[in-house]
Amino acid sequence: MTTVLMVDDNPSDIDEMNAILTEAGFRTLTQPDGIHILDFLTSHPVDLIMLDLVMPKLNGIEILRELKKKFPTIPVIMCSAAGLEQVVALALRVGAAGYVIKPYQKDELLGSIEKVIAKR
């Protein structure tokens, strides 16, 4: 079973994504921010990370940079609200495997995940 870590500070976004992913057969884990994500990943192996771009304390780009240094083989899909295309482009240059726009559309979210998983 594929394990997906969802990192987002918005509980309703986590709930929405979790409902879609668990219905599709994924195992899900959550983190409310990126502060402790590196420690979390040392004891919780995951196949994929869904990472929000806009969060307090550390933003998604900062977290992505650290993830790529410490866990370069774990693919990361960035999540953002519409209108953040320049930040999404930066995330892709930093190493994101893809992105999805909020609010989540089931087919788009699952399609993005399946495309990334197929490349592994």
N, C-alpha and C positions, 0 to 999 in steps of 0.2 A: 504494500500500500504506500502511495506517495504521501510524504509528510510536507505540509506547507506551513511556514511560519508567517503569520500576519503581524506586521508592525505598524500600528496606527494609534494615535492618541484619541480618536473619535470612536466611542463605543458603538454608535449606531452604524458606522462604516464597517467596523469589525463584525458586528452581528449580521449585516447584510452579506458580506463576503463569506462569512462562516456558513450561513444557510446555503448559499450556492455551492460552496466547495464540499460540504459534508453530504449534501444531496447527490453530488456527482461521485462520491466515493473516496474523497481525499480525507486524510487525517490532518487535523489542524491544531496549531499551537498559536498562542498570541503573546505579544509584548506591547505594552502601552507607549513605549518610546524607545529610543535607541541607546539610552544611557547604559543599560546592562546587557545589551544584546550579545556582545562578544563573550562575556562570561556564560550567558545562557546557552550559546551554541557549543561551548566546550562539553556540556553535559546533555545536550538535547540535539542529536543529529537531525538535520532536515534535508529535504531534497530541493527545496525552492523557498525563496523569501519574497513575500509581497511587501513592499516598503513604501509607506506614504512619503511624499516629498515635503510637505509642510507640517512640521511638528515643533513644539517648544524645545528649548535647550539645544538639541542637535537637530539640524534639518536632514532631510533624506540624502542630500548630496554628501554631507559630511559623514554620515553613517555608511553610505555606499563606498566611499573611499577607504574607510577602515575595514569594511567587510572584504573588499577586494584584496587588501594587504594580508589579512589573517585567514580568510576562507575563500581563496580565489576560484575554487571549483564549484561553489554553490551559486547557481544562477539567481539573479535578483530582478524582479519585475517591479518597476516603479508605478505608483498609483498617484494620480493627481486630478485636481478639478480642471475643467476646461479652462483655457486661457493661459495656461502655463507652458506653452509650447517651447519657449526658449529654455526653460529650466529642464524640460524633458529632453531636449536636444543635448544639453550639458550632461545629463545623467547617462545618456547613451554613450557619449564620448568617454565618460569616466568608467564605464563597464557594465551598465545595466543591460540585461538581456532583452528587455522590452518594456512596454508601459501600457497601462489601461487608464481610461478616463472615468472619473466618478461623475454622477452616480453609476454604479456598476450595471452593465447589461450582461446578463447571464452568458449569452453566446460569445460576446467579445472577451469576457473574463476567462471562460473555459478555453476558448480558442487560443488566447495568448499563452496560457499555461501549457496546453498540449503542444504547441509549437516549440516552446522552450524545452519541455521534457523530451520531445522527439530528437532534439539535437544532442542530448546527453549520451 
